[in-house]
């Protein structure tokens, strides 16, 4: 019989790419999303397939999936500043109550479950690059605490189910990822820069742009997720691209890529914004045999072509990146 996998957050950026990958792997895919930040257009191409089914459901409520479930990928969560600062309580609930429900289902179904954690568990790090052994520097009552601490709790709950109930668990810590199907209005730096360039606006960076990020193309990330799910390793694993770049340098790359004539302008730095972000991927290399293959120039070109294909209405619907939005 074909293996069957449940993917929560399936209509989101990453979730939709995971649906594509596991369909290609020959599995039956059960997609679940409450569409609070996801969009059905990301998975509408799959609805005609007999091996694909969709449940419109909030995982913070009891989850019932009839039949066998072999694997679960828990990717339901707002993942961008604009989203989780707008809906902090839902963000906390999906990584606490939602994770509890997912792990409970995994226990009942005897399924292997992989939960999507984040580099944000490291906060504004004092260790660089970040290894899985670093415990982080997170402000639990700051504006980003609703997301950072939710993911840290998710990891703790996942380990508790592994240790107490012998549930087969995997934990991935995802670093900045980009590619087609990102939302222009999600507040993250890459779609914000490209959206501003396409609309003829100046590109807004926070602070002097000296803070760093490391960008991983979505196909590489999805391959890392697949490898971790199929591995025998239950401790957290960083998956991301260790190629580090400052935000200012990144903005200059976007201006060159898009041919935009605008300039980079500076806004005040939001509270608790991480100043450095780069994964140590030693474990991913040694345990999973994984490392990114798509270089930034190649990935950005593909992503830019995707954003250029959007309608003017979609392009202009975006919320502007500004301090008021990010700090409310």
C-alpha positions in Angstrom: 0.0 0.0 0.0 1.1 3.6 -0.6 2.4 5.4 2.4 0.1 8.2 3.6 1.3 11.5 4.9 -0.6 14.3 6.7 0.8 17.8 6.1 -0.5 20.6 8.3 -0.1 24.2 7.0 -0.3 22.6 3.6 -1.6 25.7 1.7 1.3 27.9 2.9 4.6 28.6 1.1 6.5 25.7 2.5 3.6 23.4 3.0 2.5 23.6 -0.6 6.0 22.7 -1.8 6.1 19.7 0.6 2.8 18.5 -0.9 4.4 18.6 -4.3 7.4 16.7 -3.1 5.6 13.9 -1.4 3.2 13.4 -4.3 6.3 13.0 -6.5 7.6 10.5 -3.9 4.5 8.3 -4.6 2.7 9.0 -1.3 -1.0 9.8 -0.6 -1.1 13.3 0.8 -3.6 14.6 3.3 -3.4 18.4 3.3 -4.7 20.4 6.3 -5.0 24.1 6.7 -7.3 26.7 8.2 -6.3 29.2 5.6 -5.6 32.0 8.1 -2.3 32.7 6.3 -2.3 30.0 3.6 -3.9 30.2 0.2 -5.7 27.5 -1.8 -4.1 28.8 -5.0 -0.8 27.2 -3.8 -2.3 23.7 -3.9 -5.2 24.0 -6.4 -3.1 22.2 -9.0 -3.2 19.1 -6.8 -7.0 18.9 -6.2 -7.6 16.8 -9.4 -5.2 14.1 -8.2 -6.7 11.0 -6.6 -3.8 10.7 -4.2 -4.5 14.2 -2.7 -7.1 15.2 -0.2 -7.7 18.5 1.6 -9.2 19.2 5.1 -10.1 22.8 5.9 -9.4 22.6 9.6 -7.6 24.4 12.5 -5.1 22.0 14.1 -5.5 23.9 17.4 -8.8 22.0 17.7 -9.1 18.2 17.9 -7.7 16.5 14.8 -9.5 13.5 13.2 -8.1 11.8 10.1 -9.8 8.5 9.2 -7.7 5.6 8.0 -4.0 5.0 8.3 -1.4 7.8 8.6 2.3 6.8 8.3 3.9 10.3 8.5 3.0 13.7 9.7 4.6 17.0 8.9 3.5 19.8 11.3 4.0 23.0 9.4 0.9 24.9 10.5 2.0 28.3 11.9 2.3 31.9 10.9 5.9 32.4 10.1 6.3 36.0 9.2 6.5 39.1 11.4 3.4 40.7 9.9 1.4 37.6 10.6 2.5 36.6 14.1 2.5 40.1 15.4 -1.0 40.6 14.1 -2.3 37.3 15.5 -0.1 36.4 18.5 -2.6 34.3 20.4 -3.3 32.1 17.3 0.4 31.8 16.8 0.9 30.5 20.3 -2.0 28.2 20.1 -1.0 26.5 16.9 2.5 25.6 18.2 1.1 24.5 21.7 -2.4 23.1 21.3 -1.8 22.3 17.7 1.4 20.4 18.4 -0.3 18.6 21.2 -3.0 17.4 18.9 -0.6 16.4 16.1 1.5 14.4 18.5 -1.6 12.8 20.0 -2.6 11.8 16.5 0.9 10.4 15.8 0.7 8.3 18.9 -2.7 6.9 18.0 -1.8 6.2 14.4 1.7 5.0 15.2 3.0 7.6 12.7 6.4 9.3 12.5 6.1 13.1 13.0 8.4 15.9 12.0 7.7 19.3 13.5 8.9 22.6 11.9 10.9 24.7 14.3 12.9 27.7 13.4 16.1 29.6 13.7 14.2 32.0 15.8 14.6 29.7 18.8 18.1 31.1 18.9 16.7 34.6 19.3 19.3 37.4 18.9 22.2 35.0 19.2 25.4 35.3 21.2 26.9 32.3 19.4 27.8 32.6 15.7 27.2 30.5 13.6 24.3 28.9 15.5 24.8 25.2 16.4 22.0 23.0 17.6 23.6 22.9 21.1 23.1 26.7 21.5 20.2 27.4 23.8 19.5 30.8 22.5 18.9 34.4 23.6 15.1 35.0 23.5 13.0 37.7 25.1 9.8 35.8 26.2 7.8 39.0 26.7 9.0 41.0 23.7 7.1 41.5 20.4 8.6 38.3 18.9 8.1 36.2 22.0 4.7 34.9 20.7 6.5 33.1 17.9 10.0 32.4 19.4 8.7 30.9 22.6 5.9 29.0 20.8 8.5 27.2 18.8 10.7 26.5 21.8 7.6 25.0 23.6 6.9 22.9 20.5 10.3 21.4 20.6 10.0 20.6 24.4 6.6 19.0 23.9 7.8 17.0 21.0 10.8 15.6 23.0 8.4 14.8 25.9 6.2 12.7 23.6 9.3 11.0 22.2 10.7 10.2 25.7 7.4 9.4 27.4 5.3 7.8 24.7 8.0 6.5 22.3 6.5 8.5 19.5 8.9 8.7 16.5 9.7 12.4 16.3 11.9 14.6 14.2 12.7 18.3 14.8 13.9 20.6 12.0 15.2 24.2 12.7 14.5 26.1 9.5 16.6 29.2 8.5 15.5 31.9 6.1 13.9 30.2 3.0 12.7 31.7 -0.2 11.2 30.8 -3.5 8.0 30.8 -5.6 4.7 31.1 -3.7 6.0 33.4 -1.0 3.6 36.2 -0.2 4.6 39.7 -1.1 2.9 41.1 2.1 4.4 38.7 4.7 6.9 41.2 6.0 10.0 39.1 5.2 12.9 40.9 3.7 13.2 39.1 0.3 9.5 39.5 -0.9 9.5 43.0 0.6 12.5 44.1 -1.4 11.3 42.5 -4.6 7.8 43.9 -4.2 9.2 47.4 -3.6 11.4 47.1 -6.6 8.6 46.0 -8.8 6.3 48.8 -7.6 9.0 51.5 -8.1 9.5 52.2 -4.4 12.7 52.7 -2.5 13.8 49.5 -0.7 13.4 49.8 3.1 16.0 48.2 5.3 16.0 48.4 9.1 19.0 50.0 10.9 22.1 50.4 8.8 21.7 47.0 7.1 24.7 45.5 8.8 22.6 42.6 10.3 23.0 39.3 8.4 20.8 36.6 7.1 21.4 33.3 5.3 18.9 32.5 2.5 18.1 28.9 1.4 16.2 28.1 -1.8 12.9 26.2 -1.1 13.8 23.1 -3.1 16.9 22.6 -1.1 15.0 23.0 2.2 12.3 20.5 1.1 15.0 18.0 0.3 16.5 18.5 3.8 13.0 18.0 5.3 12.5 14.8 3.4 15.9 13.4 4.4 15.4 14.2 8.1 11.9 12.6 8.1 13.4 9.4 6.6 16.4 9.4 9.0 16.7 7.8 12.4 17.7 11.0 14.2 15.3 12.6 16.7 17.3 15.6 18.0 17.0 19.0 16.4 18.8 19.6 13.1 19.5 23.0 11.4 18.6 23.1 7.8 19.5 26.3 5.9 22.2 27.8 3.7 25.3 28.9 5.5 26.1 31.6 2.9 25.8 34.7 5.0 25.1 38.2 3.6 24.2 41.6 5.2 20.8 43.1 4.5 22.4 46.1 2.8 24.4 43.8 0.5 21.2 41.8 -0.2 19.3 44.9 -1.0 22.0 45.9 -3.5 21.7 42.4 -5.1 18.0 42.8 -5.5 18.4 46.2 -7.1 20.8 44.8 -9.6 18.7 41.7 -10.3 15.5 43.8 -10.9 17.2 46.6 -12.7 15.4 49.0 -10.4 16.7 52.6 -10.2 15.5 53.2 -6.6 17.8 53.4 -3.6 18.0 51.7 -0.2 16.6 53.7 2.7 16.9 53.1 6.4 14.2 52.7 9.0 14.7 52.3 12.8 15.6 48.7 13.9 12.7 46.8 15.4 13.0 45.5 19.0 14.8 42.2 19.3 15.6 41.9 15.6 18.4 39.3 15.3 21.7 40.9 14.3 23.2 37.7 12.9 21.8 34.6 11.5 23.8 31.7 9.9 23.3 28.0 10.5 26.0 25.6 11.4 24.9 22.6 9.2 27.5 20.1 10.3 24.8 17.7 11.6 22.8 18.0 8.4 25.9 17.2 6.3 27.0 14.3 8.5 23.7 12.7 9.5 21.5 13.5 6.4 24.2 13.8 3.7 22.5 17.2 2.9 23.8 20.6 1.9 22.2 23.3 -0.3 22.8 23.0 -4.0 21.1 26.1 -5.4 23.2 29.2 -5.2 21.6 32.5 -4.3 21.9 34.1 -7.8 20.1 31.1 -9.4 17.4 31.0 -6.7 16.8 34.7 -6.8 16.3 34.7 -10.6 13.6 32.0 -10.3 11.9 33.8 -7.5 12.0 37.1 -9.3 10.4 35.6 -12.4 7.6 34.2 -10.1 6.9 37.7 -8.6 7.0 39.3 -12.0 4.3 37.0 -13.2 1.8 38.2 -10.5 -1.0 40.5 -11.5 -0.9 44.2 -10.8 -3.7 43.7 -8.2 -1.6 41.1 -6.4 1.5 43.2 -6.5 -0.3 46.3 -5.1 -2.2 44.4 -2.4 1.0 44.2 -0.3 1.3 45.9 3.0 4.3 48.2 3.3 7.1 47.1 5.5 7.2 49.7 8.3 8.0 49.9 11.9 4.4 50.6 12.9 3.3 47.3 11.4 6.1 45.3 12.8 5.9 46.6 16.3 2.2 46.6 17.0 
